[in-house]
């Protein structure tokens, strides 16, 4: 089910990136928050590391996570989120 591992990092305009805390990733991965079945195939495993299934589109995942993290106050308006294959 979890065929891919992705890195999830965030940072400000200075370009410095930090791994997203596993608490953020876990909060997003709970389906009752996302209400989107495509994200059921996500499993937080460590700070900045998320295992995902093949049906999870990385671009859509990044957009949804960034929106959720902003809503929760984890990301500042100038912060960006990066989701990439290692």
Secondary structure, DSSP 8 states (H G I E B T S, - for coil): ---EEEEEEEE-TT--EEE--HHHHHHHH-HHHH--GGGGGEEEEETTEEEE-TTS-HHHHHHHHHHHHHHHTSS-TT-EEEEEE-
